[in-house]
Amino acid sequence: MPIAVARIDQRMIHGIVVNQWFAHIQPKRYMVVDDLVSQDEVQKAAMRLSKPTGTGMSIIDTEKAIHNFKNGNYDNQKVFLIVREPDILIKFIEAGIEIPRVDLGIMFDAEGKEKISKFISLTDQEKTDIEKLKNLGVPVFIKYVPDDQDEPYNSN
């Protein structure tokens, strides 16, 4: 199974992800799946600057990512999948791509969102999508850094 862990983190690539999570997961490839960022060459270049030596980094849209996984492009790699929104992960699972677990990282607070932890605020749609992930059999945890205890996401 190429995906080691999927992380929902609206900052996507940042110091904690490339340092602490790299040491914990030891991925061969970082994969950022985002339909907007994948079209922004400036953001992509900035993200690529931060990748650890010896790892690959893909910054691609949802459709291409699903196609590449189904094609077996990452079968021999340990992939750390990073997305901004949970609905992308639902699309992966519905396409037959296995996701062993989801860690919720940083999801920014804004109007219309409910704060559920120090770093996570969710819209009603995000809550629904996360519940759908759980109903599809994917364990979902609130986990800011790798040393945090697994805190199962609970919508109650």
Secondary structure, 3 states (H helix, E strand, C coil): CCEEEEEECCCCCCHHHHHHHHHHHCCCEEEEECCCHHHCHHHHHHHHHCCCCCCEEEEECHHHHHHHHHCCCCCCCCEEEEECCHHHHHHHHHCCCCCCCEEECCECCCCCCEECCCCEEECHHHHHHHHHHHHCCCCEEECCCCCCCCEECCCC
